[in-house]
């Protein structure tokens, strides 16, 4: 059997190794979290772009145009009303984008502040 001082040193060494592994794992986790946050911020900025909204609206109009050829007039009015409501709900995001694009700074800090 090992003497008490040897067991104590072994336990201290094991504790230090475990602490080092935990710190390393937390560092890797923090790097992955930073990358995920950066991607979310980029996607939010991309989705707030009026160009993306315009392309999406045009694509929706094309799809709806193909579908509306087969629908009666009342359905056309309902789809038009829904499109108007969607356009009006996009107005705040477009206003935020226009307000943010007037500033000359395009840093990551400004992108993060948009969220």
C-alpha positions as CSV (number, residue, x, y, z in Angstrom):
1,X,0.0,0.0,0.0
2,X,1.2,3.5,-0.9
3,X,2.1,5.9,1.9
4,X,-0.3,8.7,2.7
5,X,1.8,11.5,1.2
6,X,2.1,9.6,-2.1
7,X,-1.7,9.1,-2.2
8,X,-2.2,12.8,-1.4
9,X,0.2,13.8,-4.2
10,X,-1.6,11.5,-6.7
11,X,-5.0,13.0,-5.8
12,X,-3.6,16.5,-6.2
13,X,-2.2,15.6,-9.6
14,X,-5.4,14.0,-10.7
15,X,-7.3,17.1,-9.5
16,X,-5.1,19.4,-11.5
17,X,-5.4,17.2,-14.6
18,X,-9.2,17.2,-14.3
19,X,-9.3,21.0,-13.8
20,X,-7.1,21.4,-16.9
21,X,-9.4,19.2,-18.9
22,X,-12.5,21.1,-17.8
23,X,-10.9,24.5,-18.6
24,X,-9.9,23.2,-22.1
25,X,-13.4,21.8,-22.7
26,X,-15.0,25.1,-21.6
27,X,-12.7,27.0,-23.9
28,X,-13.7,24.8,-26.9
29,X,-17.4,25.3,-26.0
30,X,-16.9,29.0,-25.8
31,X,-15.3,29.1,-29.2
32,X,-18.2,27.1,-30.7
33,X,-20.8,29.4,-29.0
34,X,-19.0,32.5,-30.4
35,X,-19.1,31.0,-33.9
36,X,-22.8,30.1,-33.5
37,X,-23.7,33.7,-32.3
38,X,-21.7,35.1,-35.2
39,X,-23.7,33.0,-37.7
40,X,-27.0,34.0,-36.1
41,X,-26.1,37.7,-36.3
42,X,-25.0,37.3,-40.0
43,X,-28.3,35.5,-40.8
44,X,-30.4,38.2,-39.0
45,X,-28.6,40.9,-40.9
46,X,-29.0,39.0,-44.2
47,X,-32.8,38.6,-43.5
48,X,-33.2,42.3,-42.7
49,X,-31.9,43.3,-46.1
50,X,-34.6,44.9,-48.4
51,X,-33.0,43.1,-51.4
52,X,-33.7,39.7,-49.7
53,X,-37.3,40.8,-49.0
54,X,-37.7,42.0,-52.6
55,X,-36.4,38.7,-54.1
56,X,-38.6,36.7,-51.7
57,X,-41.6,38.8,-52.6
58,X,-41.0,38.3,-56.3
59,X,-40.6,34.6,-55.9
60,X,-43.8,34.4,-53.8
61,X,-45.6,36.5,-56.5
62,X,-44.4,34.1,-59.2
63,X,-45.6,31.1,-57.2
64,X,-48.9,32.7,-56.3
65,X,-49.4,33.8,-59.9
66,X,-49.1,30.2,-61.1
67,X,-51.5,29.1,-58.4
68,X,-54.0,32.0,-58.8
69,X,-54.7,31.1,-62.5
70,X,-56.8,28.2,-61.2
71,X,-58.5,30.0,-58.3
72,X,-61.8,32.0,-58.3
73,X,-61.8,35.8,-57.8
74,X,-62.6,35.7,-54.0
75,X,-59.4,33.6,-53.4
76,X,-57.4,36.2,-55.4
77,X,-58.7,38.9,-53.1
78,X,-57.9,36.9,-50.0
79,X,-54.3,36.2,-51.2
80,X,-53.9,39.9,-52.1
81,X,-55.1,40.9,-48.6
82,X,-52.6,38.4,-47.0
83,X,-49.8,39.7,-49.2
84,X,-50.6,43.3,-48.1
85,X,-50.5,42.2,-44.4
86,X,-47.2,40.5,-44.9
87,X,-45.8,43.6,-46.6
88,X,-47.0,45.8,-43.7
89,X,-45.5,43.5,-41.1
90,X,-42.1,43.8,-42.9
91,X,-42.2,47.6,-42.6
92,X,-40.5,47.7,-39.1
93,X,-37.6,45.5,-40.2
94,X,-37.1,47.6,-43.3
95,X,-37.1,50.8,-41.2
96,X,-34.5,49.3,-38.9
97,X,-32.4,48.3,-41.8
98,X,-32.6,51.8,-43.4
99,X,-31.8,53.5,-40.0
100,X,-28.8,51.1,-39.5
101,X,-27.4,51.5,-43.0
102,X,-27.2,55.3,-42.6
103,X,-24.3,54.9,-40.2
104,X,-20.8,54.4,-41.8
105,X,-19.7,51.7,-39.3
106,X,-20.1,48.1,-40.5
107,X,-18.3,46.3,-37.7
108,X,-19.3,43.1,-36.0
109,X,-20.2,45.1,-32.9
110,X,-22.8,47.0,-34.9
111,X,-24.1,43.8,-36.3
112,X,-24.4,42.3,-32.8
113,X,-26.2,45.4,-31.6
114,X,-28.9,44.9,-34.3
115,X,-30.1,41.8,-32.5
